Amino acid sequence: MTKSELIEAITARGDITKARAELVVNCVFDTMTESLQRNEGIEIRGFGSFTVRPYKGYTGRNPRTGQAVNVPPKRLPFFKVGKELREIVNGSAEFPITQGRTRD
């Protein structure tokens, strides 16, 4: 699903304009990004959590030339799936997230 498809889904699901749905989606993503930049974790119960993991620098190799390349240390976002979402994706949950509607 792309960001524009998410906006369309929110518009179709509720009584909300496309412009308002886009504003909400952008606001949520911007807030999450800013939190991760500040090295704060994000936890969404039943969905999962986002954290930032530090990685040490290392010496890599350019695959084309074989020349050694220094890769600097970095911090990358990491997502850990929640139990409820994992069960839904694996098909072992009784109901999907869509508010108790049964599967087709």
HELIX and SHEET records of a PDB file:
HELIX    1   1 LYS A    3  ARG A   13  1                                  11    
HELIX    2   2 LYS A   18  GLN A   37  1                                  20    
HELIX    3   3 LYS A   83  ASN A   90  1                                   8    
SHEET    1   A 3 ILE A  42  ILE A  44  0                                        
SHEET    2   A 3 GLY A  48  TYR A  55 -1                                        
SHEET    3   A 3 LYS A  74  VAL A  81 -1                                        
SHEET    1   B 2 TYR A  58  ARG A  61  0                                        
SHEET    2   B 2 ALA A  68  VAL A  71 -1                                        
END                                                                             
